[in-house]
Amino acid sequence: MGTRFLPATKAVPKELLPIIDTPALQLIIDEAVGAGFDHIVVVTSHSKPAIEAYFRPAPDVMAKLRSSGRGSVADRLQRTADSARISFAYQDDPHGLGHAVGCARAAVGDDPFAVLLPDELMGDSTLLAQMADVAGVSGGSVVGLKRVPTSEVSAYGVVDPIGEIDADGVVAVRTMVEKPSPDAAPSDLIIIGRYVLGAGAFDAIDRVQPGAGGEIQLTDALKLLAADGPFHGVVSEISRHDTGTPFGWLTAVVDLALDDREIGAQFRAWLHGRR
């Protein structure tokens, strides 16, 4: 619902807030396409018509981008249109992340699928691609993991690993704990917003009992999947930004602007001048 970004999100969905000149949602789509996914299901609500409008063909916009020398942006949008089919599923009442994923069942069908949270931006597609490969080999589900200081684990879902992390960063997972205290955490490996789930995930979501506020938590469904196995995590040092808060969004904009080929040098010089 984007309440942290009010009043902007009164009219503009949080997913469309720009990272420089590109909506965060487009960056997520780019990541999925780059990892080889060719069907994107956007879980949204009927109160956000702008999201569907963003994906409608707009020849005039493409022509304007090209005529103004921004052909690379037009090419990026065209790649999305050429490489992936976009579908929509609707969650009109917020009942938790597990419920949101479950709303996509009819659109996804019985195939394994990935879940990408649109307020977590990854540096590229490599983590998601590796997760898909691990899921394909193991026949199970896979979560993205990041190592953090133990003092920070209480803000995240934390996995209980089985054995050691292998040379590729892959580790078997026994279960997971949501927001444990540092002294009760089973590891220092937190789940980040990337999941590749087997077709049984929807049945697991259906088995979850609603918790506080009637919400169905995805973590509870993941525990069921891990109990049935196989279940793995991929530990990655990929660059990551959490844009779920105004501060996180702002740091993402600054970091990505500094790395931008077109404006990076100019922006960096301007920042130095602000000292």
N, C-alpha and C positions, 0 to 999 in steps of 0.2 A: 504493500500500500504506500510505501515511500514516506511514512510520516516524519522521518528524520529530516526530509528535504522540503517539507512545507515551508512557505507557500508555493514553491516552484512546482511541486508535484500535484498541486490542485488542478493544473492544466496539462502538465507534461509528465508522462510516466517516467519513473526513475530510470528504467532501462534505456530510455532515449536521451538521458542527459549526456552531453558530449564530452568525450575525452579528446581535447583539442577540437577537431571538427568532425569526429566520428562517434556516433552513439556507442555506448558501452555494449549494447546488444549486438551491434555489427562486429565488434571485436570478438565476441563469443562465437558468432557464426563463422567468422574467418578461421578461428581455431578449430572448430569442428570440421569444416571443409578441408582444412590443411591436414587433418588427421585421417581423412579418407571417408568421412561420413557424407552420405548423399541424400539423407532425408532428415530434415530438421523439424521438430515439433516444438512450437512455442506455446508454453502454458501461460495463458493470460486471463483477462476477465473482460466481460462486455463493457465495463466502465473505462476501458483503455483502447478506444478505437484507433488512436494514433499509432499503435504498434502494428496493427494490420495495414494501416495506410502506408506505413514506412516501406512495407514489402511489395506494395503494388507497383507495377511497371509505370515509369514516369519518363517517357522519351524526351520531354522538354527539359527535365532536370539533367539528364545525361548529356543532351546537346549543349546546355549551358556550361556544364563542367568542362567539356572538351573545348568549347570556344573560348573559355577563360584560362586555358592552359593547365587545367587540373585533370588531364586525361588519366593519370594514375588512379585517381579516386573513382572516376567513371569505370575504369577497368576492374577495380576491386568490386564494385557493385555488380558489374556484369558477370564476374566470375561466380558470385553468389547465385545469380539467376541461372547461369548455365550449369553449375555444378551440383546444386542441391534443390530438392523439392521442399517448399516450406508449407507446413500444415499448422493448424491452430487447435488447441484444446482449451477448455474454459474451466477456471476455478473462480466462481463468482463470490464464494464465501471463504474467507481465509481459515482453513482448519489444519494448518501445519504443512511442512515440506513433504511429508509422506503422502498426505492427501493430494497435494499439487501433482506429485509424480503419478499417483494413481489415476488422476484425471486424464492422463495421456494414454491410458491403456488401449482404448479403441483405435487411436491413431497409430500406436506403435505395433500392436499385434503381438505375436508370439516370439518375435526375434529378440536377441540380446540388444541392449541399448545403453547409451551413455546419458548421464545427467550432468549438465554444466550449470552451475549457479551463476547468474549474470552479474552478480556484484563481486565476483572474484575474477580478476583478470590475470591470465598467465602470459608469460613472455613470448611463448610460441606454442606450436602444436605437438612438441616432442613428447611431453608427459602423457597426453591423451592418447597419442598413437601407441606408445609403449604399453599403456594400460589395456588398450584394445588387443594388442598382440598377446599379452599375458592371459587375458580372459579367453582368447581363442585357443591357446595351448592348453590351459587348465580346465576349460569348460565351466569355470565358476565366475564369481564376481570379484571385482577389484576396486580398491579405493586409492585415491591419491593421498600421499602422506608427506609431512614435513616435520623435521626435527626442530624442537623449540626448547628454550630453557625450561626446566621443571617448574619454575615460578609462574610460567604462563599457561600451564596446561588446563587450569581451572576454567578457562574461557572456551574450551573446545571439546569435541569428541576425541577420545584417546584410545588407541588400539592396544590390545593385549597380544603381543606377537608370540608366535611359536618358532623357536629356534632363532638363528642369526639371519641378518640381512645378507643376501648374496651379492656377488660382484656387480650385478645389474641394478641393485637397489630393491630387489623383490624380496618380500618376507611373507610367510604364511601368517594368518591372523586367526586367533582363537575366538575373540569377542571384542567388544569395545565398551567404553564407559563414557557417559555424557558428563562433561564438566566436573571431573573428579577434583578433590583437593590434592595439592601437590604430594602430600605424604601417602595418599591412597591411589595415585595414578599408576597404572600397570606399565607405563613406558613414558618416554618423552616424544612419542610419535603422534602428531595430531592429524585428523582427517581434514583435508582441504576440499574445496568445493568441486571435486571431479570424481565421478563414479562410473564404472562400467558394470552393468548388472545383467544377470541372466534372466531368462523369461519368467522364472519362478518368483521374481521380485514382486510382481503384481499380486500374486497369491499371498506372499508374505505381508504385503501392505494390508491386504484384506483381513489378515489374522491379527493385526495390531489393535489393541484396545486403546481408545482415545485417552489421552492424559489430561493434564491441567488445561482448562479452557476448551476442552473438546478437541484438542489438536492431535493429529496422527503424526508421530515423529518418524522420520526416515531412519534414524538411528535404531529404533526398535525393530524395524523391518530388517535392517542390516544384521542385527544380532541373530535373528532367525535364519537368515541366509548363511551366516558364519557357522551356526550350529549344524546346518545341513551339509556345509562344505561342498567343494573347496572354496576358500576365500583368501585373497591375497591383498597386500598393499604394495604400492610402488613408492619408495622414498625418493624425493626429488629435491634438488636445490634450484629449481626453475624460479625465475623472478616472478613475483606474485604481488598483486595489489588488491586489497579489500576496499571496494568502493561503497560499502554499505553505510558509511557515515560521511558527513560533509568533509571531515578532516581526511579520511581515507581517499575520498574522491579527489580532493585537492592535491594530495601527494601523488596520486596516479597521474593527474594532468601535468604536474610539474616534471616528474621523472620522465614521462613519455615525451613531453615537449623538449626536454634536454637532449633526448636521443633522436628527435625527428630530423630527417635529412634536410628538410626545407627551412625550418625555423629554429633548429637546435642552436646553431652558433649565435644567431641574433639574440635568442632568448637568454642564453648563457651570459652573453655580454651585458645584457640589460640587468640580469640578476646581480652580476658583479658590481655594476654601477649603483645598485641599491644599498650596498654595504655602508 
